Amino acid sequence: MSSDMDYNQHYIKRIHETLQRCLHEYPRTFVLRIDLRLPDENYAEYLEDSTLMTRFMESLKSQIKFTQKRKIKQGKRVHHSKVRYVWAREFGEEKGKKHYHVALMLNNDAWYAAGTYYPKQGQYVHCLGLMIMDAWIRALKLHAQQDYQNKYYPLIEFVHEGDFNLNSNGEHFTWHYDTIMRRLSYLAKRFSKDNSDEHRNFGCSQS
């Protein structure tokens, strides 16, 4: 971090607390960074919609719960996992468009990677990445449109080197934890936030 003045220290504290809660419940935690963008069409409506992240998280949690129940019915071993999260609303420097930076935190024994989130021979494989993409498209209410996968899945970006497998009992835990916190602190930067409206710029799990 360049300086404490460049980052909202309250946000940093909340990121730390959220990650600590996850590690307390899941000593092996998977952290995944994604960016969620808005389509050009109906952008003005999305700009004023303050419920996008709520709908996104509700959809993702519902899909994960359904997937785990289905695996249990199939006789497969299932590790329970809450979905903890941190998100930041920002506006692009060049075009000023609203977008969201998100960090998801899950039980590493249940989810240790996003999976294959691009089509193979025109087909998508069911995995965490696919559920994330579907959740955002549902939050945008675009899932009923024809060919929505090809048109709108590119709105979701899986950040390069943005997945972390953190083991609190690992030999280099402190180094890995500090590395992750430095990466997640990006969500707390003051620059590119908009405080002129009444919408929240930051949110995280409450438990």
C-alpha positions in Angstrom: 0.0 0.0 0.0 1.4 3.4 -0.9 0.1 5.2 2.2 -2.6 4.9 4.8 -4.2 8.1 3.4 -4.9 6.3 0.1 -7.0 3.7 1.8 -10.1 3.7 3.9 -8.9 2.1 7.2 -12.4 1.2 8.2 -12.8 -0.9 5.0 -9.4 -2.5 5.7 -10.6 -3.5 9.1 -13.8 -5.0 7.8 -11.9 -7.0 5.2 -9.5 -8.3 7.9 -12.5 -9.2 10.1 -14.3 -11.0 7.4 -11.3 -13.1 6.4 -10.6 -13.9 10.1 -14.2 -15.1 10.6 -13.8 -17.4 7.6 -10.5 -18.8 8.8 -12.0 -19.3 12.3 -14.7 -21.5 10.8 -12.6 -22.9 7.9 -8.9 -23.2 8.7 -8.5 -23.9 5.0 -10.1 -21.0 3.1 -10.4 -20.3 -0.6 -10.4 -16.6 -1.6 -11.5 -15.6 -5.1 -11.3 -12.1 -6.6 -13.7 -11.2 -9.4 -14.9 -8.0 -11.1 -18.5 -7.5 -12.1 -19.4 -5.0 -14.8 -22.6 -3.6 -16.2 -23.9 -3.8 -19.8 -24.1 -0.7 -21.9 -27.8 -1.3 -22.5 -30.1 0.0 -19.7 -26.9 1.3 -18.0 -28.8 4.3 -16.4 -31.2 1.9 -14.7 -28.3 -0.2 -13.3 -26.5 2.9 -12.2 -29.4 3.8 -9.9 -30.0 0.2 -8.7 -28.5 -0.2 -5.2 -29.7 -3.8 -4.8 -27.5 -5.5 -7.4 -25.0 -6.9 -5.0 -27.7 -8.2 -2.7 -29.4 -10.1 -5.6 -26.0 -11.4 -6.8 -25.1 -12.8 -3.4 -28.5 -14.3 -2.8 -28.4 -16.0 -6.2 -24.9 -17.4 -5.7 -25.7 -18.7 -2.2 -28.9 -20.3 -3.5 -27.0 -22.1 -6.3 -24.3 -23.3 -4.0 -26.8 -24.7 -1.5 -28.7 -26.4 -4.3 -25.5 -27.9 -5.7 -24.5 -29.3 -2.3 -27.9 -30.8 -1.7 -27.8 -32.5 -5.1 -24.4 -34.0 -4.3 -25.7 -35.3 -1.0 -28.6 -37.0 -2.8 -26.0 -38.5 -5.2 -24.2 -40.1 -2.2 -21.2 -37.8 -2.6 -19.2 -36.4 0.4 -20.0 -32.8 0.8 -18.2 -30.2 2.9 -20.5 -27.4 4.1 -19.5 -23.9 3.1 -20.9 -20.5 3.9 -20.2 -17.8 1.3 -18.5 -14.8 2.9 -17.7 -11.8 0.8 -16.4 -8.3 0.5 -17.3 -5.9 -2.3 -16.5 -2.4 -3.4 -18.4 -0.2 -5.8 -16.1 1.9 -8.1 -16.2 4.1 -11.2 -13.8 3.7 -14.0 -11.1 6.3 -14.5 -11.6 6.7 -18.2 -15.3 6.1 -18.9 -16.6 6.6 -15.4 -18.7 3.4 -15.5 -19.9 1.8 -12.4 -18.5 -1.7 -11.6 -17.8 -3.9 -8.6 -14.7 -5.5 -7.2 -15.6 -8.6 -5.2 -13.7 -11.1 -3.0 -15.5 -14.4 -2.2 -14.4 -16.5 0.7 -15.4 -20.2 1.0 -14.4 -23.4 2.7 -11.4 -24.7 0.7 -12.4 -28.3 1.3 -15.7 -27.5 -0.6 -14.3 -25.2 -3.2 -10.6 -24.8 -4.0 -10.9 -23.2 -7.5 -13.3 -21.4 -9.7 -13.2 -24.3 -12.2 -13.5 -23.9 -16.0 -15.5 -20.8 -16.6 -15.2 -20.7 -20.3 -17.0 -23.0 -22.8 -15.5 -26.2 -24.2 -16.9 -27.2 -27.5 -19.7 -24.7 -26.9 -20.7 -26.1 -23.5 -20.1 -24.9 -20.0 -19.2 -27.2 -17.2 -21.1 -26.8 -13.9 -18.6 -25.3 -11.4 -18.2 -22.4 -9.0 -17.2 -20.1 -11.9 -20.4 -20.9 -13.8 -22.5 -20.3 -10.7 -20.8 -16.9 -10.2 -21.5 -15.9 -13.8 -25.1 -17.0 -13.6 -25.6 -15.2 -10.4 -24.5 -11.9 -11.8 -26.6 -12.3 -15.0 -29.6 -13.1 -12.8 -28.8 -10.0 -10.6 -28.9 -8.0 -13.8 -32.2 -9.8 -14.8 -30.7 -10.8 -18.2 -30.9 -14.6 -17.8 -34.1 -14.9 -19.8 -32.6 -13.3 -22.9 -31.6 -15.4 -25.9 -27.9 -16.4 -26.0 -27.3 -14.6 -22.7 -24.2 -16.7 -22.0 -22.2 -15.5 -25.0 -23.6 -11.9 -24.7 -23.2 -11.3 -21.0 -20.8 -13.7 -19.4 -17.9 -11.5 -20.5 -19.2 -8.9 -17.9 -17.7 -11.1 -15.3 -13.9 -11.1 -15.0 -12.0 -13.6 -12.9 -9.0 -11.6 -11.8 -5.6 -12.8 -13.0 -3.8 -14.4 -10.0 -6.8 -13.6 -7.9 -7.4 -17.0 -6.4 -5.8 -17.9 -3.1 -5.8 -21.1 -1.0 -5.0 -20.1 2.6 -4.1 -22.7 5.2 -4.0 -21.4 8.8 -1.9 -24.4 9.8 0.5 -24.0 6.9 4.1 -23.4 7.3 4.1 -20.0 5.6 0.6 -18.9 6.7 1.6 -15.4 7.9 3.3 -14.6 4.6 0.3 -15.9 2.6 -2.2 -14.0 4.8 -0.3 -10.7 4.4 -0.1 -11.2 0.7 -3.8 -11.8 0.4 -4.6 -8.7 2.6 -2.4 -6.6 0.4 -4.3 -7.8 -2.7 -7.7 -7.3 -1.0 -6.8 -3.8 0.2 -7.3 -2.8 -3.4 -11.0 -2.8 -2.5 -10.4 -0.2 0.2 -8.7 2.4 -2.0 -10.3 5.8 -1.8 -9.7 6.7 -5.4 -12.5 5.9 -7.9 -15.2 5.8 -5.1 -18.2 8.1 -5.5 -19.6 9.7 -2.3 -22.0 12.0 -4.1 -25.0 9.7 -4.0 -26.6 7.8 -1.2 -25.5 4.4 -2.4 -23.0 2.3 -0.5 -19.4 2.0 -1.8 -18.5 -1.0 0.3 -20.2 -4.1 1.8 -19.2 -7.3 3.5 -20.6 -10.4 5.3 -22.1 -9.7 8.7 -21.3 -13.1 10.1 
